[in-house]
Amino acid sequence: MAREVKRQRKVRINVGRVLLLVLILWVALGFGKNAWENHKLRREIEGLQRRIAVLEMRREDLEREIAECLSPENVEKIAREQLGLVKPGEILYRLSESAED
C-alpha cells in the first residue's frame, strides 16, 4: 500500500510539472507572438515615415513651384507671351510669317 501512495504522488508531481511546462510554453508563445506583431508594426511605421518624408519634400517642391508661377514677373510674362497683353502706353508689334519660303 505504501508503494501505491508513492506511485500516485509521483504521478501528481509529473502532472503538475507538465501543467507548469504547458503554462510556461503558453506564456512564452504569447510573448513571442506579441514581439512578432510589434516587429511588423515597427517596420510598417518606418515605411510610413519614409513615405511621409518623401511626400513632404514633394509638397515643398509644389509650394515653391506655385509661388514661382504666381510671382508678378511670371504672371506678366504669361500675360505678354500667351495672351498678347501690353502695358498702357506700349505698342505691340507682331511679325507674321511670309509665304515667300
Residue pairs with C-beta under 8 A, 6 or more apart in sequence:
68 74
79 85
80 86
84 92
84 94
86 92
